[in-house]
Amino acid sequence: MPIRLEKVLLNEVARASKEFGLIEPDDRIMVCVSGGKDSFTLLHLLRKVQERCGFPFSIVAVTLDQGHPGFPVDVIEDYYRREGYEYRIVRRDTYSIVKEKVKPGKTTCSLCSRLRRGILYDVAVELGATKIALGHHRDDIIETLLLNLFYSGQLKAMPPKLRSDDGRNVVIRPLAYCAEEDIAEFARRMKFPIVPCTLCGSQENHHRQRVKRLVAELHRENRNVKGNLMAAIANVRPTHLFDRKVREAFGVDRIQVRDDFFVEDEEGSMRAPDVVPLRVRA
């Protein structure tokens, strides 16, 4: 048992839970276990928290078999039984849908994750879960922030706690402060039965992989890069942003379009300017 590394990870989980109220008395937490290093580590750490914290909460592990050829769901189920976890195996063939809808050579992850999310949300309601725990860690959050900046024109990341759009579920990310390298080393030492996320084909050209390489390169040059990116998410300056709703909500200013302010259009006529949100230019 890698005691020191486990302690480091547990401290980060406790920090995230304390700051954002992730784990609360009498919670029933559905832990989504894909078979990767992150979800196995999350499941293990939540059990340790359960053993040590001063209030009761329950855990149920859920694995979704999406019909990928060769997905070793029996290996994961054997692990649950051996370790004594309450669990549920859910079988839904989303693999065929993804292969039908996504053209060859295109990234499948986006559609696959949307289908998976919808199924897991329904399962959480069936199980009476008060929280859905996902294994996203610090590096996932950083990469998502940059992906949204570079490719979506949005300033957002993965929040540690989020209520779903339909209001039925609360999603938590207890590993939000945990470094991927620590999780990878912990999973290796614990010898979890890791399932690689390559069953549907290589995703090397995926935008996320490019961003991951970029962050790794910058981090090698400056060891503060990842920490600074995480700090930035919690250090927002509305006065220095363009979102008018945010500026007004924080009392920075109230924006009105003056009738006596005009611009010249392509035909040479003067008109009041249109006030529209900034959009990503092609």
N, C-alpha and C positions, 0 to 999 in steps of 0.2 A: 504493500500500500504506500503510494507516494504521499506521505503525511504532509510534508512542507508545502507541496504544490496544491494539495487539497485544501489546506488552510488558506492559502492565497486566494484561491477561487471562491471559497466559502465567504471570506471577508468581502469580496466584491459583490457576491450575491446579497449578502446582508446589507451592504451599503445601498445597493439599488432598491432593495425592498423597503428599507427605512426611509429613503428619500421620496419614494413614489407610492408607498402603500401597496406593494405588489402582492404580498402574502399576508392575509388577515385571519383572525380567529374564525374557525368553522368553515373556511374555504374548502371547496372540492375542486382540486386543480387537475384539469385534464392536460397531461404532458404529451405533446405530439412527438412521437419518436419515428424518425424517418429511417433510422439505421446508420446515420452518420455520426461522426465523433462528437458533434455539438449536442445533439439530442440525447445521446447516451450519457454524456457528461452532465447535462441538465437534470436528467432523471436521477442520477446518482446523487448529485448535490442536493436536490430537493428532499430526497429521503434523509440525508444527513441533517438538513435544516429541521425537518419534521421531528427527528430524534432529539434535537437540542433546544428547540425554541420553547417558550413558556406557554404556548397555547396550542390547541388541537386544530389540525387541518388534515384533509385526506388527499391522496394522490391516485390517479388512475392513468396508466400508460395506454396510449392509443396509437396503433400503427395502421396506416392506410396502404393496402396492397392495390396499386393502380393498374395492375395487369402487365407491368413491364416483363418481358421475357427474361427468365432467369432470376427474378427478384426472390431472394432467399428468406421469405417470410417465416419459414419454419425455424430458421436459425435465431431470428429475433424472438419468436414465441418460446423457444427452448430457453433463451436467456431470462425471459420474464418468469417462467416457471421455476427455473433454478434459483433465482434471486427472490422469489416470493412476492412479486408485484401483482397488484390487481391490474388487469389489462383487458383490452378489447382489440381484436383484429377486425378491420373493416375492409371488405373487398368490393371495389368498384373499378370497372374497366374504363378508365379515362385515357389509357394509353392509345387505344384504337381511335378515340375521338381526336386526340392530339395529332396522330399520324394522318388522319383524314383531313384535318383543317389546316395544318401547317405545311407549306410547300417545302420540298426537299432543299436542304442547305440553310433553311431559316432556323432561328433559335426557337426551341420548343418550351423553354422554361416559363415564359410569361403565361401562356394559356394553361400549361400544366399546373402552375401554382394557383391560378384563379379557380380551376375546377377543384383542386385539392382543398382550397380554403372553404369553398361552399359546402363541401361534404363534411369537413371537420366541424364547421359551425353547427350543422344539423346534429351531428353526433354529440357535440357538447350539450346541446339542449336535451337530447334523449337521456344522457347520463346524469343530468342535473348538475353539471359543472358550473361553478361560479366564475372560474377563470380558465382561460386556455393559455398554457405556457409554451412558448416557442423558443428554439435554441439559438436565436440570433445573438451574436456577440459584438464586441466593440468594433471589430474590423468590418463586419457586415454593415453596421450603422454608418461608419465612415464612408464606405464604398457607395452605399445608397444615397448619402448626402451628395457625393460628387456626381453620381449617375443622374440624379435629378437636376443638378446644376448644369451639367454638360449636355444632356440629351432631352430634358423635359422642360427646361426653363422654369423650374420650381425650386424654391428654397425650403426643402423639407428633408427629414431623415426618417428613421424608424423610432417612434416614441417607446419608452419603456412600458407604458400602459396606454391602452387605446380601447375605446368602446366601438364596436362594429357599427357600420352605417345603419343597420336595421335595429340596433339597440338591444339585441338579444344576448350578445356576448361581450366579455371583457378579455382582451388579449394582453398578456404580460410577457416581458422579456427579461427574466432574472439574470441572464448572462450579459446584460448590456454593458457592464464595465469590465468584463473579462477579455483578456487578450487572446487572440486566436492561437498564437504560438504556445501559450500555457495550456489551453484546452487540448491542442494536438498532442503535446507531450504527456499530459495526464491520461488521455485516452489510450495512447500507446502503452504506457506503463500499466494501466488497468486491464489491457488486452480485451477491450470491448469487441464484440463481433461486428466490426464495421462493414457497412454495405456501401460501395462506391456509387456516387451519383453520375454514372456514365452508362447506365443501362440503356438509355435512349439515344446514345451516340455522343460523340465528342462535341463540346461546346467551347472550344478554344477561341473562337472568334467572337464569342459573346462579349458585349460591352463591359459586363462586370469583370471579366477576366482581364481586359485591357486596363480598367481602372485599378484593379488589384495590383497589376504589375507596376503601374505608375506610382501608386502609394508606396509600394515596397521600395522602389528606386529612390523616391524622395526621402523615405525613412532611413535608408542606408546612409544618405548624405547628412541627414539631420535627425537624430533620435527623438527630437521633440515634436516631429510632424504629426504623428497620430494623436498624441496627447493634446496638441494645439487644436486639431480638428474636432476632437470630442469637446474640448473646452468651449469652442466657438458655438456649438449647439446650445450651450447653457449660458451664453454671454451675448445675447441679442441686443442690438442697439437700434430701436425703431427710428430714431432720428436720422439714421444713416441708410435707411432703406426707402424703396420707391412705392411700396404697397400702401395705397391711400387709406384703405380700411384699417390697417395696422397703425398708421400714423394718427388717424383720428381716434382710434380706440385708446391710444396711449396719450391723447391730449397734445400731440406734437403740433398739429395745426388742423384747421377746418378748411377744406378746399372748395372754392366756388369758382365757376367759370364766369368771368366778367363779360357783359354784353358789349363793352366798348373795347374789347381786345380782339383784333382781327388778324387773319393770315390771308395770304394771297394764294388762290388755288391755281391749277394748271392752266385755266383759261384767262387768268389775270383778274378775276373777280375777287372782292374781299368778302370773307365770311368768318363767322366765329369758328374756332378750332373744335374738332371733335375730341371729347375726352373719353378715351378707351383704354382698357388695360394693355400693358406691354405684352407683345406677343413674340414668340420665337420666329425669327426670320429664316426663310428657307435659304 
